Amino acid sequence: MNHSGMTGAQLLEISPKESAFSHRMASPAVPRSVLGPPPAVWPPLDFALGALACCAACVFTNPLEVVKTRLQLQGELRARGSYQIHYRGVLQALWVVGRTDGLRGLQKGLSAGLIYQAMMNGVRLGSYSCCDSLGITAFHGGSLLSGAGAGALGALIASPAYLVKTHLQAQSVDAIAVGHQHNHLGVSDAFVTIYRRDGLTGLWRGVNGAVPRVMVGSAAQLATFTSAKDWVSHSQWFRANAWLTALIAASISGVAVAITMTPFDVISTRLYNQPVDEFRKGRLYLGFTDCLLKVCQAEGLLGLYKGMGPVFLRLAPHTVLSMLFWDLMRQQAVKDK
């Protein structure tokens, strides 16, 4: 079916039976055995749509990811007031990075970020969609568990890309450098250097911080998005499948992710960026728990919330854009089917 002549609003005018999510919203009290499973998007296509949606969002939010990484590494394991502060907030940090590293500096690690988004979110959103189609999310707590499991699987598979992304985004000129500087020449050089120095397992260094980070964030994002979409749909503020329904649900989801995931995000960034000794062991942290305790001891509890501003400012629009793009593309795919 050709929709090239239709407007975005017209494309959203899809009946509840044509949406995998809204089908369940239409009659939440009726068992799936009566209604049958919601119409599903072909799984490989759903994986691709999830990856494409998050890659599109990444292009817009990557500068905030750069700033978030710098703020989280600033003053690593040092007490407040004992280190030079280069970055004082989101806007000031964006200005400093742009002025010192140039406009390209604001998009550092974008290639690795796109690889990560494609791998992690393609698996994460596609797996969650499969759980939704199988009716797992209809059970009590099913949405939360499905989101956490899908997030863990995606984080495990995409961990090498996040490792490289963190290294590249932390790199800067000496005047504003924070954290360990790995001095990679680019994405391919980073992968090759890490592999030659640490072997295949070295590419998965820091995965013990990435898995809980994404599990918490994914569970919060996907569960709150689904629940919020149910609530907004039942309130009948907007017509079924209106873009505002998905937008409001994604906004609520972004707030939940920012609050719950920031401490895990700080730990994950520290584990990924730490230098490695000759025995291929981290020089600063032994693992997730050791990093958590050292950060709290040296920087205080607030150290776990470093970069909270850019974490929210990045996660909220990224969640809005990725979930909105994914929801709209899934609806379009079902309609074409």
URKA-V127899 format. One record per residue. N is the residue number from 1. RES is the residue in three letters. PHI is phi in whole degrees, -180 to 180 (none if undefined). PSI is psi in radians with two decimals (NA if undefined). D_FIRST is the distance of its C-alpha to the first C-alpha in Angstrom with 1 decimal. Layout:
BEGIN
n: <N:N>
res: <RES:RES>
phi: <PHI:PHI>
psi: <PSI:PSI>
d_first: <D_FIRST:D_FIRST>
END
This chain:
BEGIN
n: <1:2:3:4:5:6:7:8:9:10:11:12:13:14:15:16:17:18:19:20:21:22:23:24:25:26:27:28:29:30:31:32:33:34:35:36:37:38:39:40:41:42:43:44:45:46:47:48:49:50:51:52:53:54:55:56:57:58:59:60:61:62:63:64:65:66:67:68:69:70:71:72:73:74:75:76:77:78:79:80:81:82:83:84:85:86:87:88:89:90:91:92:93:94:95:96:97:98:99:100:101:102:103:104:105:106:107:108:109:110:111:112:113:114:115:116:117:118:119:120:121:122:123:124:125:126:127:128:129:130:131:132:133:134:135:136:137:138:139:140:141:142:143:144:145:146:147:148:149:150:151:152:153:154:155:156:157:158:159:160:161:162:163:164:165:166:167:168:169:170:171:172:173:174:175:176:177:178:179:180:181:182:183:184:185:186:187:188:189:190:191:192:193:194:195:196:197:198:199:200:201:202:203:204:205:206:207:208:209:210:211:212:213:214:215:216:217:218:219:220:221:222:223:224:225:226:227:228:229:230:231:232:233:234:235:236:237:238:239:240:241:242:243:244:245:246:247:248:249:250:251:252:253:254:255:256:257:258:259:260:261:262:263:264:265:266:267:268:269:270:271:272:273:274:275:276:277:278:279:280:281:282:283:284:285:286:287:288:289:290:291:292:293:294:295:296:297:298:299:300:301:302:303:304:305:306:307:308:309:310:311:312:313:314:315:316:317:318:319:320:321:322:323:324:325:326:327:328:329:330:331:332:333:334:335:336:337>
res: <MET:ASN:HIS:SER:GLY:MET:THR:GLY:ALA:GLN:LEU:LEU:GLU:ILE:SER:PRO:LYS:GLU:SER:ALA:PHE:SER:HIS:ARG:MET:ALA:SER:PRO:ALA:VAL:PRO:ARG:SER:VAL:LEU:GLY:PRO:PRO:PRO:ALA:VAL:TRP:PRO:PRO:LEU:ASP:PHE:ALA:LEU:GLY:ALA:LEU:ALA:CYS:CYS:ALA:ALA:CYS:VAL:PHE:THR:ASN:PRO:LEU:GLU:VAL:VAL:LYS:THR:ARG:LEU:GLN:LEU:GLN:GLY:GLU:LEU:ARG:ALA:ARG:GLY:SER:TYR:GLN:ILE:HIS:TYR:ARG:GLY:VAL:LEU:GLN:ALA:LEU:TRP:VAL:VAL:GLY:ARG:THR:ASP:GLY:LEU:ARG:GLY:LEU:GLN:LYS:GLY:LEU:SER:ALA:GLY:LEU:ILE:TYR:GLN:ALA:MET:MET:ASN:GLY:VAL:ARG:LEU:GLY:SER:TYR:SER:CYS:CYS:ASP:SER:LEU:GLY:ILE:THR:ALA:PHE:HIS:GLY:GLY:SER:LEU:LEU:SER:GLY:ALA:GLY:ALA:GLY:ALA:LEU:GLY:ALA:LEU:ILE:ALA:SER:PRO:ALA:TYR:LEU:VAL:LYS:THR:HIS:LEU:GLN:ALA:GLN:SER:VAL:ASP:ALA:ILE:ALA:VAL:GLY:HIS:GLN:HIS:ASN:HIS:LEU:GLY:VAL:SER:ASP:ALA:PHE:VAL:THR:ILE:TYR:ARG:ARG:ASP:GLY:LEU:THR:GLY:LEU:TRP:ARG:GLY:VAL:ASN:GLY:ALA:VAL:PRO:ARG:VAL:MET:VAL:GLY:SER:ALA:ALA:GLN:LEU:ALA:THR:PHE:THR:SER:ALA:LYS:ASP:TRP:VAL:SER:HIS:SER:GLN:TRP:PHE:ARG:ALA:ASN:ALA:TRP:LEU:THR:ALA:LEU:ILE:ALA:ALA:SER:ILE:SER:GLY:VAL:ALA:VAL:ALA:ILE:THR:MET:THR:PRO:PHE:ASP:VAL:ILE:SER:THR:ARG:LEU:TYR:ASN:GLN:PRO:VAL:ASP:GLU:PHE:ARG:LYS:GLY:ARG:LEU:TYR:LEU:GLY:PHE:THR:ASP:CYS:LEU:LEU:LYS:VAL:CYS:GLN:ALA:GLU:GLY:LEU:LEU:GLY:LEU:TYR:LYS:GLY:MET:GLY:PRO:VAL:PHE:LEU:ARG:LEU:ALA:PRO:HIS:THR:VAL:LEU:SER:MET:LEU:PHE:TRP:ASP:LEU:MET:ARG:GLN:GLN:ALA:VAL:LYS:ASP:LYS>
phi: <none:-95:-113:-64:-95:-97:-83:-61:-67:-67:-66:-87:-85:-117:-67:-56:-70:-96:-114:-62:-82:-71:-61:-72:-68:-61:-141:-64:-88:-90:-60:-67:-65:-85:-79:83:-67:-68:-60:-105:-81:-51:-48:-59:-67:-65:-60:-66:-65:-62:-66:-64:-61:-75:-66:-62:-67:-62:-58:-80:-103:-59:-57:-70:-67:-62:-64:-60:-62:-64:-66:-73:-93:-66:69:-62:56:-129:-68:-58:91:-103:-142:-75:-99:-91:-119:-113:170:-63:-65:-64:-66:-60:-66:-64:-64:-64:-72:-88:-95:85:-61:-65:-65:-74:-114:-61:74:-63:-61:-66:-64:-68:-62:-63:-62:-64:-73:-67:-79:-61:-70:-64:-71:-66:-66:-64:-64:-62:-62:-66:-68:-79:88:-65:-70:-76:-78:-62:80:-66:-65:-65:-68:-65:-64:-66:-65:-64:-65:-63:-64:-64:-65:-63:-70:-96:-54:-58:-67:-70:-59:-65:-59:-64:-59:-69:-74:-80:-69:-161:-68:-58:-62:-128:-72:-135:71:-71:-103:-87:56:-76:-85:173:-64:-65:-63:-64:-61:-66:-62:-65:-66:-68:-82:-116:80:-62:-65:-64:-70:-105:-64:91:-64:-68:-96:-73:-63:-64:-61:-75:-60:-65:-65:-68:-62:-65:-68:-71:-69:-72:-64:-64:-65:-66:-67:-58:-64:-65:-65:-69:-70:59:-69:-130:-66:-55:67:-62:-63:-66:-62:-66:-66:-66:-62:-69:-65:-61:-62:-61:-64:-62:-65:-61:-70:-83:-99:-55:-59:-67:-67:-61:-62:-61:-61:-64:-66:-69:-92:-65:-71:-120:-87:-68:-96:65:-109:-64:-79:-108:-132:-87:173:-60:-64:-62:-65:-59:-68:-68:-64:-63:-70:-86:-114:84:-60:-68:-62:-74:-113:-64:76:-59:-59:-67:-60:-69:-64:-86:-67:-61:-67:-64:-65:-58:-68:-67:-68:-67:-59:-64:-63:-68:-69:-67:-61:-66:-65:-66:-65:-64:-65>
psi: <2.33:2.14:0.29:-0.43:0.07:2.65:2.92:-0.64:-0.67:-0.63:-0.38:-0.13:1.30:2.41:2.72:-0.53:-0.26:-0.03:2.27:-0.60:-0.83:-0.37:-0.72:-0.55:-0.57:-0.67:1.23:-0.40:-0.18:2.25:2.63:-0.41:-0.39:-0.86:-0.44:2.89:2.65:2.68:2.19:2.64:2.49:2.13:-0.85:-0.65:-0.67:-0.70:-0.77:-0.70:-0.71:-0.74:-0.78:-0.72:-0.78:-0.53:-0.72:-0.73:-0.63:-0.66:-0.66:-0.55:-0.05:-0.69:-0.63:-0.54:-0.68:-0.85:-0.72:-0.78:-0.76:-0.75:-0.63:-0.43:-0.27:2.24:0.61:2.13:0.59:2.51:2.65:2.31:-0.08:0.17:2.76:2.34:1.97:-0.58:2.14:-0.02:3.06:-0.95:-0.77:-0.69:-0.73:-0.71:-0.78:-0.81:-0.80:-0.70:-0.68:-0.82:-0.13:2.99:-0.56:-0.46:-0.48:-0.26:0.43:2.44:0.19:-0.74:-0.81:-0.62:-0.68:-0.68:-0.77:-0.82:-0.74:-0.79:-0.94:-0.87:-0.47:-0.79:-0.78:-0.95:-0.64:-0.71:-0.71:-0.67:-0.68:-0.75:-0.68:-0.72:-0.58:-0.13:0.11:-0.68:-0.21:-0.36:2.79:2.12:-0.01:-0.65:-0.74:-0.82:-0.66:-0.73:-0.75:-0.77:-0.74:-0.68:-0.73:-0.75:-0.76:-0.73:-0.68:-0.80:-0.66:0.08:-0.74:-0.66:-0.66:-0.62:-0.87:-0.72:-0.78:-0.76:-0.82:-0.67:-0.40:-0.40:2.38:3.06:2.74:-0.54:-0.52:0.34:2.45:2.61:3.13:2.42:2.03:-0.34:0.80:2.64:-0.32:-3.02:-0.89:-0.69:-0.66:-0.81:-0.80:-0.78:-0.80:-0.71:-0.77:-0.61:-0.74:-0.07:-3.09:-0.70:-0.43:-0.47:-0.32:0.30:2.34:-0.03:-0.45:-0.29:-0.50:-0.69:-0.91:-0.57:-0.89:-0.55:-0.84:-0.84:-0.73:-0.75:-0.77:-0.75:-0.95:-0.67:-0.78:-0.56:-0.82:-0.81:-0.76:-0.64:-0.68:-0.87:-0.81:-0.68:-0.75:-0.47:-0.33:0.60:-0.62:2.83:2.79:2.30:0.30:2.58:-0.47:-0.54:-0.87:-0.63:-0.79:-0.74:-0.72:-0.59:-0.78:-0.73:-0.70:-0.69:-0.79:-0.73:-0.78:-0.72:-0.77:-0.46:-0.29:-0.85:-0.70:-0.59:-0.73:-0.85:-0.76:-0.79:-0.75:-0.75:-0.69:-0.66:-0.17:2.58:2.82:2.46:-3.07:-0.28:0.21:0.52:2.58:2.39:-0.38:-0.69:2.52:-0.43:-2.89:-0.93:-0.74:-0.71:-0.76:-0.82:-0.72:-0.69:-0.80:-0.69:-0.76:-0.64:-0.11:2.98:-0.58:-0.29:-0.48:-0.21:0.39:2.40:0.34:-0.65:-1.05:-0.46:-0.84:-0.82:-0.45:-0.82:-0.72:-0.96:-0.59:-0.74:-0.78:-0.88:-0.83:-0.80:-0.63:-0.84:-0.78:-0.80:-0.75:-0.73:-0.60:-0.74:-0.73:-0.68:-0.71:-0.70:-0.72:-0.64:NA>
d_first: <0.0:3.8:6.4:9.3:11.1:11.3:14.5:15.3:16.8:13.8:11.8:14.9:15.0:14.0:16.3:18.9:17.8:14.7:16.9:19.3:21.9:21.7:21.8:25.2:26.1:25.6:28.5:30.5:33.5:32.0:32.3:29.3:30.9:30.3:26.7:25.8:24.2:21.2:17.8:18.0:16.0:17.0:20.4:20.2:17.0:18.7:21.7:20.0:18.3:21.7:23.4:21.2:21.6:25.3:25.7:24.2:26.7:29.5:29.4:30.3:32.8:34.7:37.6:38.3:38.3:40.9:43.0:42.7:44.0:46.9:48.0:47.9:50.1:52.5:55.9:55.1:57.8:60.0:61.4:60.2:62.3:63.3:60.7:59.4:56.3:54.0:51.0:51.6:48.2:44.6:45.0:48.3:46.9:43.9:46.4:48.8:46.3:44.8:48.3:49.7:47.0:45.0:41.4:40.4:42.5:40.1:37.3:39.6:38.1:34.5:33.7:35.3:33.6:30.1:31.1:32.4:29.4:27.0:29.3:30.6:27.6:25.2:27.7:28.6:25.3:23.9:27.1:27.1:23.6:25.0:28.0:25.9:23.9:27.3:28.8:31.4:30.7:31.4:35.1:37.7:37.5:34.6:32.4:35.4:36.2:32.7:32.4:35.8:35.2:31.9:33.6:36.6:34.6:32.6:35.9:37.7:35.3:34.8:38.5:39.5:36.9:38.2:41.8:41.2:39.3:42.3:44.8:43.1:42.7:46.3:47.6:49.1:52.2:55.5:56.0:53.2:52.7:52.5:52.4:52.9:51.8:50.3:50.1:47.1:46.1:42.4:39.8:40.7:44.4:44.2:42.6:45.2:48.1:47.4:47.0:50.2:52.2:51.1:49.4:46.1:47.1:47.6:43.9:43.6:46.5:45.8:43.2:45.6:44.9:41.2:40.4:42.1:40.7:37.0:37.7:39.1:36.5:33.5:34.9:35.6:32.2:29.9:32.2:32.7:29.1:28.2:31.2:30.8:27.2:28.6:31.4:29.5:27.0:30.0:31.8:29.1:29.7:26.0:23.1:21.3:19.5:20.6:21.0:24.7:24.9:23.8:25.9:29.0:28.7:28.4:31.4:33.5:32.5:33.7:37.1:37.6:36.8:39.2:42.0:41.9:41.0:43.3:46.4:44.4:42.8:46.3:47.6:44.7:45.2:48.9:48.6:46.1:48.2:51.7:53.8:54.7:58.3:59.6:58.9:55.2:55.8:54.7:57.6:56.8:55.2:55.4:52.2:50.3:53.3:55.7:53.5:53.1:56.9:57.8:55.5:56.9:60.4:60.3:57.9:58.0:55.3:53.6:53.2:50.3:48.6:49.0:46.0:44.8:43.8:41.4:40.3:39.0:37.8:35.8:34.6:33.6:31.2:30.0:29.3:27.6:25.4:24.7:24.1:22.0:19.8:19.6:18.9:16.1:14.4:15.0:13.5:10.3:10.4:11.4:8.7:6.0:8.8>
END
